[in-house]
């Protein structure tokens, strides 16, 4: 039976003061409070700023021994790729995550590519090469455009042992389909909300501003059951972070999974 862990994309939001953290909580205390609710977190700051080993080592302490970490790959490896410099950036990133990897608490490194990253020969080669720079690291890949969803891509993910991220997002043209193909020993699920009206032409807060209702989350049981028989571990992260909605939905999903007797669940 697969172990299912549920958490959120990021934990460091000031608009969580009140809904999630007590008013007046110091920012340095956010992670320890987060770890009282969940056993896994996806670090998104590692996309905006190149992480440093010392900072991640401190987070291992601040989060307590039971907290696992996924980390989003830096934007220089996914959104702002410099053909002459990306290998150096990959090496820097790889060195930075070493404390988490060595501690046995790195869930995965997530490569989330933008909508503009299409299924081309050049991009397929880049994907192969950048993933190869992370040998020994659990890897997950998220595409934001449907043209990647081919049998050849899935075969490539399996060869490299990288997890193809299963997605929940608005049902809009050219966005990825709902697909639960397991391509690695673990599975990786991201729920972005279904705010179709704000998906295009808005900022990231508005795009992911959505609160799932219980019926929508219960519908995930069938998808998780299909994944569970193929994976040893399932990572689930909610990205609808505005005003703590991700926390609310993650806790509700944990309750739903527990009621269903599905997997060995934990926050």
Secondary structure as the mmCIF struct_conf table of DSSP 4:
data_model
#
loop_
_struct_conf.conf_type_id
_struct_conf.id
_struct_conf.beg_label_comp_id
_struct_conf.beg_label_asym_id
_struct_conf.beg_label_seq_id
_struct_conf.end_label_comp_id
_struct_conf.end_label_asym_id
_struct_conf.end_label_seq_id
STRN STRN1 UNK A 3 UNK A 9
HELX_RH_3T_P HELX_RH_3T_P1 UNK A 14 UNK A 16
STRN STRN2 UNK A 17 UNK A 17
TURN_TY1_P TURN_TY1_P1 UNK A 18 UNK A 20
STRN STRN3 UNK A 21 UNK A 21
HELX_LH_PP_P HELX_LH_PP_P1 UNK A 22 UNK A 22
TURN_TY1_P TURN_TY1_P2 UNK A 23 UNK A 24
HELX_RH_3T_P HELX_RH_3T_P2 UNK A 27 UNK A 29
HELX_RH_AL_P HELX_RH_AL_P1 UNK A 30 UNK A 34
TURN_TY1_P TURN_TY1_P3 UNK A 35 UNK A 37
BEND BEND1 UNK A 39 UNK A 39
STRN STRN4 UNK A 40 UNK A 43
HELX_RH_AL_P HELX_RH_AL_P2 UNK A 45 UNK A 48
BEND BEND2 UNK A 49 UNK A 49
HELX_RH_AL_P HELX_RH_AL_P3 UNK A 53 UNK A 62
TURN_TY1_P TURN_TY1_P4 UNK A 63 UNK A 63
TURN_TY1_P TURN_TY1_P5 UNK A 65 UNK A 66
STRN STRN5 UNK A 68 UNK A 72
HELX_LH_PP_P HELX_LH_PP_P2 UNK A 73 UNK A 74
HELX_RH_3T_P HELX_RH_3T_P3 UNK A 75 UNK A 77
TURN_TY1_P TURN_TY1_P6 UNK A 78 UNK A 79
BEND BEND3 UNK A 80 UNK A 80
TURN_TY1_P TURN_TY1_P7 UNK A 83 UNK A 85
HELX_RH_AL_P HELX_RH_AL_P4 UNK A 86 UNK A 96
TURN_TY1_P TURN_TY1_P8 UNK A 97 UNK A 97
HELX_RH_AL_P HELX_RH_AL_P5 UNK A 98 UNK A 102
TURN_TY1_P TURN_TY1_P9 UNK A 103 UNK A 104
STRN STRN6 UNK A 106 UNK A 112
TURN_TY1_P TURN_TY1_P10 UNK A 115 UNK A 116
BEND BEND4 UNK A 119 UNK A 119
HELX_RH_AL_P HELX_RH_AL_P6 UNK A 121 UNK A 132
TURN_TY1_P TURN_TY1_P11 UNK A 133 UNK A 136
BEND BEND5 UNK A 137 UNK A 137
STRN STRN7 UNK A 139 UNK A 142
BEND BEND6 UNK A 144 UNK A 145
HELX_RH_3T_P HELX_RH_3T_P4 UNK A 146 UNK A 148
BEND BEND7 UNK A 150 UNK A 150
HELX_RH_AL_P HELX_RH_AL_P7 UNK A 151 UNK A 160
TURN_TY1_P TURN_TY1_P12 UNK A 161 UNK A 161
HELX_LH_PP_P HELX_LH_PP_P3 UNK A 162 UNK A 162
STRN STRN8 UNK A 163 UNK A 164
HELX_LH_PP_P HELX_LH_PP_P4 UNK A 165 UNK A 165
STRN STRN9 UNK A 166 UNK A 168
TURN_TY1_P TURN_TY1_P13 UNK A 173 UNK A 174
BEND BEND8 UNK A 175 UNK A 175
HELX_LH_PP_P HELX_LH_PP_P5 UNK A 176 UNK A 177
BEND BEND9 UNK A 184 UNK A 185
STRN STRN10 UNK A 186 UNK A 191
HELX_RH_AL_P HELX_RH_AL_P8 UNK A 196 UNK A 199
BEND BEND10 UNK A 200 UNK A 202
HELX_RH_AL_P HELX_RH_AL_P9 UNK A 204 UNK A 207
TURN_TY1_P TURN_TY1_P14 UNK A 208 UNK A 208
HELX_RH_AL_P HELX_RH_AL_P10 UNK A 214 UNK A 218
TURN_TY1_P TURN_TY1_P15 UNK A 219 UNK A 219
HELX_RH_AL_P HELX_RH_AL_P11 UNK A 220 UNK A 228
TURN_TY1_P TURN_TY1_P16 UNK A 229 UNK A 230
BEND BEND11 UNK A 232 UNK A 232
STRN STRN11 UNK A 233 UNK A 238
HELX_RH_3T_P HELX_RH_3T_P5 UNK A 242 UNK A 244
HELX_RH_AL_P HELX_RH_AL_P12 UNK A 245 UNK A 260
TURN_TY1_P TURN_TY1_P17 UNK A 261 UNK A 261
BEND BEND12 UNK A 263 UNK A 263
STRN STRN12 UNK A 264 UNK A 266
#
